[in-house]
């Protein structure tokens, strides 16, 4: 009789341990664009990750992440967004330095 492959039991999910700052720095270096200020700018962070950084897209992201202020592209909204994205990365198992969250 032909042997049938049985799938291995799924391993329990291991916590992800990713150094977010190291990964993002590596992306910036590999793209040859060290001038992006991704550590504090949501627009530059989105550009680094090849995401649409338009105001409409940032408004959508702000809504998705629960921003309650005016979605007008203000510095306040953008700073909040950057910190919220960093907190989300941390929730997903990334190691994010306090300087990028606070």
C-alpha positions as a printed NumPy array, in Angstrom:
array([[  0.   ,   0.   ,   0.   ],
       [  1.146,   3.534,  -0.733],
       [  2.333,   5.467,   2.263],
       [  0.369,   8.6  ,   2.934],
       [  2.04 ,  11.613,   4.384],
       [  0.476,  12.8  ,   7.566],
       [  0.934,  16.432,   8.421],
       [  3.064,  17.015,  11.462],
       [  1.212,  18.36 ,  14.444],
       [  1.234,  22.11 ,  14.358],
       [  3.824,  23.485,  16.691],
       [  2.487,  25.87 ,  19.3  ],
       [  2.823,  29.454,  18.211],
       [  6.13 ,  30.832,  19.36 ],
       [  6.302,  34.464,  20.379],
       [  7.905,  36.514,  17.668],
       [ 10.999,  38.351,  18.808],
       [ 11.876,  40.893,  16.163],
       [ 14.074,  43.906,  16.801],
       [ 11.91 ,  46.463,  14.971],
       [ 14.533,  49.203,  15.022],
       [ 17.195,  46.877,  13.604],
       [ 14.888,  45.634,  10.837],
       [ 13.8  ,  49.136,   9.814],
       [ 17.38 ,  50.418,   9.906],
       [ 18.381,  47.514,   7.674],
       [ 15.611,  48.332,   5.187],
       [ 16.69 ,  51.985,   5.075],
       [ 20.317,  50.957,   4.451],
       [ 19.407,  48.405,   1.793],
       [ 17.338,  50.991,  -0.051],
       [ 20.19 ,  53.456,   0.119],
       [ 17.923,  56.052,   1.685],
       [ 19.328,  56.769,   5.147],
       [ 17.77 ,  60.249,   5.129],
       [ 14.253,  59.008,   5.789],
       [ 13.312,  60.035,   9.305],
       [ 11.251,  56.895,   9.981],
       [ 11.981,  57.028,  13.727],
       [  9.638,  60.   ,  14.19 ],
       [  7.795,  60.53 ,  10.892],
       [  4.81 ,  58.368,   9.967],
       [  5.132,  59.564,   6.359],
       [  8.779,  58.486,   6.176],
       [  8.   ,  55.208,   7.959],
       [  5.292,  54.44 ,   5.408],
       [  7.589,  55.387,   2.521],
       [ 10.297,  53.116,   3.929],
       [  7.802,  50.24 ,   3.912],
       [  6.558,  51.075,   0.407],
       [  3.13 ,  52.051,   1.73 ],
       [  0.993,  54.862,   0.369],
       [  1.685,  57.784,   2.726],
       [ -0.979,  60.078,   1.249],
       [ -3.238,  61.992,   3.604],
       [ -6.206,  59.814,   2.599],
       [ -4.303,  56.671,   3.49 ],
       [ -3.11 ,  58.147,   6.791],
       [ -6.715,  59.154,   7.595],
       [ -7.788,  55.567,   6.963],
       [ -4.983,  54.243,   9.168],
       [ -5.909,  56.732,  11.909],
       [ -9.518,  55.527,  11.801],
       [ -8.44 ,  51.886,  11.9  ],
       [ -6.171,  52.466,  14.903],
       [ -8.764,  54.483,  16.832],
       [ -7.549,  58.061,  16.514],
       [-10.251,  60.364,  17.859],
       [ -8.855,  63.767,  16.898],
       [ -9.311,  65.69 ,  13.669],
       [ -8.069,  63.656,  10.732],
       [ -6.505,  66.585,   8.94 ],
       [ -2.886,  65.534,   8.571],
       [ -1.806,  67.714,  11.478],
       [  1.441,  67.13 ,  13.301],
       [ -0.637,  65.901,  16.247],
       [ -2.328,  63.234,  14.118],
       [  0.921,  62.151,  12.482],
       [  2.797,  61.869,  15.788],
       [ -0.079,  59.865,  17.274],
       [ -0.121,  57.59 ,  14.228],
       [  3.607,  56.899,  14.403],
       [  3.404,  55.932,  18.07 ],
       [  0.29 ,  53.837,  17.461],
       [  1.997,  51.919,  14.654],
       [  4.986,  51.247,  16.918],
       [  2.654,  50.008,  19.677],
       [  0.942,  47.708,  17.163],
       [  4.317,  46.311,  16.091],
       [  5.081,  45.628,  19.728],
       [  1.721,  43.89 ,  20.242],
       [  2.637,  41.638,  17.337],
       [  5.786,  40.543,  19.129],
       [  8.273,  43.142,  17.959],
       [ 10.807,  44.686,  20.317],
       [ 10.338,  48.432,  20.047],
       [ 12.568,  50.825,  22.007],
       [ 10.69 ,  53.154,  24.346],
       [ 12.029,  56.111,  22.353],
       [  9.901,  55.01 ,  19.379],
       [  6.699,  54.57 ,  21.403],
       [  6.619,  57.523,  23.782]])
